[in-house]
Amino acid sequence: MNTITRRSMMLAGAALPLSAGLLSGCGGLIPQAPPSNLYTLSPKTIFTDTLPRVDWQLVVEEPFAAGGLDTHKIAIFTNPYEVKYYAEARWSERAPRMVQTLLVESFENTGKIVAVGRQSVGLRSDFNIKGELREFQAELKDGSSLPDAHVSLQVKLVAQPRQQIVAAATFSQRVKAKNATVLGVVAAFDEALGYVLRETVQWTLMTAKKPAA
């Protein structure tokens, strides 16, 4: 499992157990103090030895996410019908933006691609990755004291400039937290997202083929 990146923006503070009031309802019934801890996750740095070197450029678009996940808050589902959040913790960026950032960094870490970036950098790409962040939450099932981190990313590889979808795939992973503290849950997220990042990068580099001139 990757070591969690705790950037300078993270404030020191002890993680409290789930039972000690970490959750806040999305309905606003429980007063919530300003978050005291910011968390971020780590990009992938290790990939299969057979990863090809490619001669094309890539834009990673920010993935779409439903409203309950398109937030800085760390979501947890305790039943299928309600989303709650850890009250004294948040991601350093909105979840879809953070995933985009980590995907770009993971592609760069391969050393196998000419150029990769966000749309905002003005990169003239050969391919775009469009994604949908379908799952990005902790899940605490009945009878369990430890939540799972559940991450699922559906991606489409789009050839430019024709905007033609040439391939699509979904990558998902669940990892059970080793303890019920926020840091334990974040560590499980880091491992689950790490798997999704690695598989997305490897699939993209092995799948995209630049047309012959």
C-alpha positions as CSV (number, residue, x, y, z in Angstrom):
1,M,0.0,0.0,0.0
2,N,1.3,3.5,-0.9
3,T,2.3,5.8,1.9
4,I,-0.4,8.4,2.4
5,T,0.8,11.8,1.2
6,R,0.2,14.3,4.0
7,R,0.9,17.7,2.3
8,S,1.7,20.9,4.1
9,M,-1.9,21.9,4.1
10,M,-2.8,19.1,6.5
11,L,-3.3,20.3,10.0
12,A,-2.2,18.2,13.0
13,G,-4.9,16.6,15.0
14,A,-5.9,13.2,16.5
15,A,-8.4,11.1,14.5
16,L,-11.4,10.2,16.6
17,P,-13.2,6.8,16.5
18,L,-16.3,6.6,14.4
19,S,-18.5,6.1,17.5
20,A,-17.2,9.4,18.9
21,G,-19.3,11.6,16.7
22,L,-17.3,11.9,13.5
23,L,-20.3,11.7,11.2
24,S,-22.5,14.5,10.2
25,G,-25.8,14.0,8.4
26,C,-26.3,15.7,5.0
27,G,-29.6,17.1,6.4
28,G,-27.7,19.5,8.6
29,L,-29.3,18.3,11.9
30,I,-26.0,17.9,13.6
31,P,-23.9,21.2,14.0
32,Q,-20.5,20.8,12.3
33,A,-17.4,22.8,13.3
34,P,-14.9,23.8,10.6
35,P,-12.9,20.8,9.5
36,S,-9.7,20.4,11.5
37,N,-7.9,18.0,9.2
38,L,-7.2,17.9,5.5
39,Y,-6.3,14.6,3.8
40,T,-5.0,13.8,0.4
41,L,-4.0,10.5,-1.4
42,S,-1.0,9.4,-3.3
43,P,-0.3,8.9,-7.0
44,K,1.0,5.6,-8.3
45,T,4.7,5.2,-9.0
46,I,5.1,1.5,-9.8
47,F,3.7,-0.1,-12.9
48,T,4.2,-3.3,-14.9
49,D,7.5,-3.7,-16.6
50,T,5.8,-4.4,-19.9
51,L,4.2,-0.9,-20.1
52,P,4.8,0.5,-23.6
53,R,6.3,3.9,-24.4
54,V,3.8,5.9,-26.5
55,D,4.2,8.8,-28.9
56,W,0.9,10.6,-28.2
57,Q,-0.4,13.3,-25.9
58,L,-3.2,12.9,-23.4
59,V,-5.7,15.2,-21.6
60,V,-7.2,13.9,-18.4
61,E,-10.6,15.5,-17.9
62,E,-12.1,15.9,-14.5
63,P,-14.4,13.0,-13.9
64,F,-18.1,13.5,-13.4
65,A,-19.5,12.6,-9.9
66,A,-22.9,12.7,-8.4
67,G,-23.7,15.5,-6.0
68,G,-23.1,13.4,-2.9
69,L,-19.5,12.6,-4.0
70,D,-18.7,15.9,-5.8
71,T,-17.4,17.5,-2.6
72,H,-14.4,18.0,-0.3
73,K,-16.2,16.0,2.4
74,I,-15.3,12.3,3.1
75,A,-18.5,10.4,2.5
76,I,-19.6,7.3,4.4
77,F,-22.7,5.2,3.6
78,T,-24.3,3.4,6.6
79,N,-27.3,2.3,4.5
80,P,-28.2,2.4,0.8
81,Y,-30.4,5.5,1.1
82,E,-28.4,8.1,3.0
83,V,-24.9,9.7,2.6
84,K,-23.2,11.0,5.7
85,Y,-19.8,12.7,6.1
86,Y,-16.9,12.6,8.6
87,A,-17.4,15.8,10.6
88,E,-13.8,16.8,11.3
89,A,-12.1,15.7,8.1
90,R,-12.2,16.6,4.4
91,W,-10.2,16.0,1.2
92,S,-7.7,18.6,0.2
93,E,-9.6,19.0,-3.1
94,R,-13.1,18.0,-4.3
95,A,-13.0,14.2,-4.8
96,P,-13.3,14.3,-8.6
97,R,-10.6,17.0,-8.8
98,M,-8.3,15.0,-6.6
99,V,-8.7,11.9,-8.7
100,Q,-7.9,14.0,-11.8
101,T,-4.8,15.4,-10.2
102,L,-3.6,11.9,-9.1
103,L,-4.3,10.4,-12.6
104,V,-2.2,13.1,-14.2
105,E,0.7,12.6,-11.7
106,S,0.4,8.8,-12.2
107,F,0.7,9.0,-16.0
108,E,3.7,11.3,-15.6
109,N,5.3,8.9,-13.2
110,T,5.4,6.2,-15.8
111,G,7.9,8.1,-17.9
112,K,6.2,6.5,-20.9
113,I,4.1,9.3,-22.4
114,V,5.1,12.4,-24.4
115,A,2.8,14.8,-22.5
116,V,-0.2,14.6,-20.2
117,G,-2.2,17.3,-18.5
118,R,-5.5,18.9,-17.7
119,Q,-7.7,20.7,-20.2
120,S,-6.8,24.0,-18.6
121,V,-3.1,23.8,-19.6
122,G,-4.1,24.1,-23.3
123,L,-2.5,20.8,-24.3
124,R,-3.3,19.7,-27.9
125,S,-4.1,16.1,-27.2
126,D,-4.3,13.0,-29.4
127,F,-6.6,11.4,-26.8
128,N,-8.8,12.5,-23.9
129,I,-9.9,10.4,-20.9
130,K,-13.5,11.1,-19.8
131,G,-14.4,9.6,-16.5
132,E,-17.3,9.1,-14.1
133,L,-16.5,8.6,-10.4
134,R,-19.3,6.2,-9.6
135,E,-18.1,5.2,-6.1
136,F,-15.9,7.1,-3.7
137,Q,-17.1,6.5,-0.2
138,A,-16.6,4.5,2.9
139,E,-19.3,1.9,3.5
140,L,-20.2,0.6,7.0
141,K,-22.4,-2.5,6.7
142,D,-24.7,-3.8,9.4
143,G,-22.8,-5.8,12.0
144,S,-19.4,-4.5,10.9
145,S,-17.3,-2.2,13.1
146,L,-14.8,-1.4,10.3
147,P,-15.8,0.4,7.1
148,D,-14.7,-0.5,3.5
149,A,-13.3,2.2,1.2
150,H,-15.1,1.7,-2.1
151,V,-13.7,3.3,-5.3
152,S,-15.1,2.8,-8.8
153,L,-14.1,4.8,-11.9
154,Q,-15.6,4.4,-15.3
155,V,-13.4,5.7,-18.1
156,K,-13.8,6.4,-21.9
157,L,-10.8,6.8,-24.2
158,V,-11.7,9.5,-26.8
159,A,-9.7,10.0,-30.0
160,Q,-9.1,13.6,-31.0
161,P,-10.0,15.7,-32.9
162,R,-12.9,13.5,-34.0
163,Q,-14.3,13.0,-30.5
164,Q,-14.6,9.3,-31.2
165,I,-14.8,6.9,-28.3
166,V,-12.4,4.1,-29.0
167,A,-12.5,2.1,-25.8
168,A,-14.2,2.1,-22.4
169,A,-13.6,0.3,-19.1
170,T,-14.5,0.3,-15.4
171,F,-12.0,-0.2,-12.6
172,S,-13.2,-0.8,-9.0
173,Q,-11.7,-1.8,-5.7
174,R,-12.8,-2.2,-2.1
175,V,-10.4,-2.2,0.9
176,K,-11.4,-2.7,4.5
177,A,-10.0,-0.1,6.9
178,K,-7.6,-1.6,9.5
179,N,-9.2,0.6,12.2
180,A,-12.2,2.9,12.5
181,T,-10.2,6.2,12.9
182,V,-10.3,8.7,10.0
183,L,-6.6,8.0,9.3
184,G,-7.4,4.3,9.0
185,V,-10.2,5.0,6.6
186,V,-8.0,7.4,4.5
187,A,-5.4,4.6,4.3
188,A,-8.0,2.3,2.9
189,F,-9.0,4.9,0.4
190,D,-5.3,5.3,-0.6
191,E,-5.0,1.6,-1.3
192,A,-8.3,1.3,-3.1
193,L,-7.7,4.4,-5.3
194,G,-4.1,3.3,-5.9
195,Y,-5.4,0.1,-7.6
196,V,-7.8,2.1,-9.7
197,L,-5.1,4.6,-10.7
198,R,-2.7,1.9,-11.7
199,E,-5.2,-0.1,-13.7
200,T,-6.5,3.0,-15.5
201,V,-3.0,4.2,-16.5
202,Q,-1.9,0.7,-17.7
203,W,-5.1,0.1,-19.6
204,T,-4.8,3.5,-21.3
205,L,-1.2,3.2,-22.4
206,M,-1.8,-0.3,-23.7
207,T,-5.1,0.5,-25.5
208,A,-4.6,3.8,-27.2
209,K,-3.1,3.6,-30.7
210,K,-2.2,6.7,-32.7
211,P,-3.4,6.3,-36.3
212,A,-0.6,5.9,-38.9
213,A,0.2,9.1,-40.7
